[in-house]
């Protein structure tokens, strides 16, 4: 796991995720389009943080749907709960969990999102199996992470993966790659489908 991850458990550091430059570096529209959440869907945002994607996804699924915002950080969960309530988004359920142990029911979600966290996951085989378990048949898992290159921000280049490396790691579990996309200037995106 990237050594700086633990700092996101501290509320003061967590709020740095609200940097106004984030939308330039990590624009929401390409990711939301790839997730393709529609009314009534159940969407899991794994590593939801402050709700950068969970909140707009909640608007997309509407009151008939639900966004399961999973995060291991108590500070992140508290802040996200507050933000969802202030936005009137009762369809956001904030859950204590991780990529390896989401706490979600089997075959219970239509879409899952991992945004800039693949490199953070300590036990990827367990986490990939967890995505296979929670997604419904035909469900889609969107993975976005940092390009494997040196930048002035983000994790060190040696902690990053290429999209091809991720496909090679995920494919043996039965997931089918259905899309590659460019979510932003410093990230790559993949969409996998559960058979």
Buried (B, 14 or more C-beta within 10 A) or exposed (E): EBEEBEEBBEEEEBEEBEEEEBEEBBBBEBBBEBBBBBEEBBBBBBBBBBBBBBBBBBBBBBEEBBBBBBBBBEBBBEBBBEBBEEEEBEBBBBBEBBBBBBEBEEEBBBBBBBBBBBBBBEBBEEBBEBBBBBBBEEBBBBBBBBBBEEBEEBBEEEBBBEBEEBBEBBEEBEBEBEEEBEBBEBBBBBBBBBE
